[in-house]
């Protein structure tokens, strides 16, 4: 007999699994097309007949990244009716189980909650109700339509908030406790959790956060969002004041214009016009300064926006090696130009780019210039923002920090402990065949047991099993590498970024 649950929109029927039940493709909002494009999400139309929730819903229309790892590309069909979520539960007839809501990564541009790496079965068998979410991506999720338009530039974040509202209203019907909800995410998903910690509308919708390789520094100020929007509207062949025309564009037209603008912004080398969209390579990210995110998330968190919400925050030791390992020939970085690149970065500090590089060279020794750049960019884009969020939140709640340091044998070892490598371990999905190109054929199951177990403990109790982070000892749990608790890892490199990032 199929497991069933009653939601606020109507009854759903799922599928039995070895660890309980799964309900796939449950809509939490109407299809965001036509008049609903570039608007806040709207509740789904209710139904009375039992809805079959046995297959994943369509994923958000997106441009697939050519040449990337199979594990980072969604394989399910795309479609308009894409704002859905999936629920894995040990038992829909249970009550009071901890809840884990997952926001996928993908540079705010790709990914889905149905990617095989996010198999909630592994959490359900540990007594956790796991929810994975689709949200609008790229221009559909982060186009700045016009000043004063509700949700402008942050529709994807509003989708995540709508999914959390759905959880509060419905998760008890799946055995979950709406009073014990942890929101987690990696990369753009971690950045999204940073946004949710800061967003006023999300304040009462969850209780703790897990931020993997993403924190609170990402977002476009209004002037940058307007510049990106102007290029996008021009690529569509429309005028900026034609809001109806922008809402009426097809998914295909939107994706083509989106790709054109992303390439133009990334290749412009113009941080004055396009801000962090140039340095991060993300033309589409949440807009700061409007109703959804009044200020940059880290600024709101420093002022107590997430008071009372415990966080677990961390990074992979060699994040940027993902890009160095895959296509070093596409990175035109030489020893001659690298100091000048960081002169601008450290302009607000007291060091030149060359002086900052020397600090990294002291640890890395005689290393290829791309590895030196990767170490500095790992800190700039991931490690330091995570540290800043940890520093800020210690004033308001309990913080735990981690670093993932296991080195993958894939690509001849060039990946080291790269971006995204922690996911197969925190999700305990090492046997997924699509991950072999990322983690090799014999990844250590004991490390997955260790990390997944820590995540389950944290989701359940708020304590992952190591000492909290504070400004005196800065305890960081290292997974892989030497392992264990480390106090203030690489302090010399951390101190370089004071007043800079």
Buried (B, 14 or more C-beta within 10 A) or exposed (E): EBBBBEBEBBBBBBBEBEBBBBBBBBBBBBBBBEEBBBBBBBBBEEEEEBBBBBEBBBBBBBBEEEEBBBBBBBEBEBBBBBBBBBBBBBBBBBEEBBBBBBBBBBBBBBBBBBBBBBBBBBBBBBBBBBBBBBBBBBBBBBBBBBEEBBBBBBBBBBBBBBBBBBBBBBBBBBBBBBEBBBBBBBBBBBBBBBBBBBBEBBBEBBBBBBBBBBBBBBBBBBEBBBBBBBBBBBBBEBEBEEBEEBBBBEBEBBBBBBBBBBEBBBEBEEEEBBBBBBBBBBBBBBBBBBBBBBBBBBBBBBBEBBEEBBBBBBBBBBBBBBBBBBEBEEBEBEEEEBBEBBBEBBEEBEBBBBBBBEBBBEEBEEBEBBBBBBBBBBBBBBBBBBBBBBBBBBEBBBBBBBBBBBBBEBBEEBBBBBBBBBBBBBBBBBEBEBBBBBBBEEBEEEBBEBBBBBBBBBBBEBBBEBEBBBEEEBBBBBBBBEEEEBEBBBEEBBEBBEEBB
